[in-house]
């Protein structure tokens, strides 16, 4: 009942099979260049700020010193009483000391005076 009709585009270049002087490599390059602005925007909006945040966090962790009041990833606020290679000892209450990996420290709390 239904007949399918298929159309074929005419070959503008004739019997040789090449469309004028277009080059498949050039066409591929132009298609790839369409995405370049998108990658540049993604870099400046997502990747670069994340890298800067990571550098800032690592610098803060390297500069931890005794007496700093810090916040951990678990939400625990404590005072640094010792920093070693990959760990920090925090005092969270009188006579209560906890040992954390320095990577668990996310912020130095600012003291309000």
N, C-alpha and C positions, 0 to 999 in steps of 0.2 A: 503494500500500500504506500509506504513512504520510500522515496528514492533519495539516497544520499548523493549530494553533488560536491565534487571536490574541484577546487580551482587551483591552478598553478600559475605563479607569477611569471610573466614573460622575462626572459633573460635579456637585459638591456645591452649587454656586451656582445651579443651575437654568439656564434658557435664556439668561441674559444673558452667560454665558461668563466671568464674573469670580468668583474664589473668595472669597466673602465680602468682607471689607474689606481684604484684603492688597493691598499696593502693590508693583508690580514694582521700583520704585526702592529702596524700603526693603529688599526682599529682596536686591537686589544689594549694598546697603550692608552688611547683616548678613553676607553671604558674604565680603565684602572684609575686614571686621573680624575674621574668624576667623584671618586670616593676620598681623594686626598683632603679636601676641606673638611669632610666629616671626621676623619682621623685626627686632624689638627684640632678641631673643636673638642673632641673627646679627650685629647691629651691635656689641653689647658683647663678643661672643666672637671675632669675626673682623676686622671693619673698623676699630674704634677702636684695638685693640692694634697693628695694622699701621700706622696713621697715626702713632701715638706712636713706634713704632720708626723710621719714616722721618724724623720730625722730629729724633729723637735722633742719627741717623746724619748728617743734613745739618748739625746743629750741630757735631758732632765734626769734620766735614770743613772747616767754616768756621774752626775754631779750631786747625787744624794749624799747627805752628810748627817751626822749625829744631831739630833734635835729637830729635824724637819718633821712637820706634821703632814702625813700623807693619806691618800685614799687608795684602796686596793680595788681590784676588779670585782671582788665579792661585796663591796660596800663597807668594808671595815676601815675605820679611821683610827690611826695610831701614830705614835711618835717614834721615829727611828732612833734606836739605841745602839745599833751596830750595822755596818755594811761590809759584806765579804764579796768574793768573786761573783757569785751568781745569786746571792741571797741577802736578805735584809731581815733583821730582828726588830720587831715593832712592840712597843709597850701600848696595850690597848686599855688597860686599867691598872690600878695599883696591884703589884705583884703578879700581873698577867702579861706574859711575853709570848709572842707568836713569831714563828719563822716563816718568811715568804720568799718566793723567788722574786728577784727584782723585776722580772717581766710582769708580775701581778700588780705592780704599783703603776697607777695610771695618772696620778695628779699629786702635786704638792699643794696642800691647802694654804691659802693666804691667811695670815693671822691678822685679825682686825684689832687695832689698838685704840 
